[in-house]
C-alpha cells in the first residue's frame, strides 16, 4: 500500500507511524468483545517494542493518554461511545501482548 499513498504522505516515517496507529486501534476494536475466542488483535509491527514503547512512552502510552470522553473514536461511536469499554480494550490488548511477546 505504500506506493499508492506516497502522494498523500511522502514521509516514510510518518506513513509507518500512521499504519502502526491504525493497526493498534483496529486491534483495540477487535479486543472489545465479551467472547474470548473472538478477541484477537491484528498482527502488525505496532507490537514491536520500538513502536509499542516502554514506561508510557511510544504508541501505547500515547493512546492511553488520549483516552478521554472526548476521544474522536468514542465520539464517533466506537466502543459504544463508552470510555470504560475503550480502556478495557486497551488493557486486553496490553495483556495479550504481554502473554504472547515471548513467542516473537
Secondary structure by P-SEA (a helix, b strand, c coil): cccccccccccaaaaaaaaaaaaaaaaaaaacccccccccccccccccccccccccccaaaaaaaaccccccccccccccccaaaaaaaaaaaaaaaaaccccc
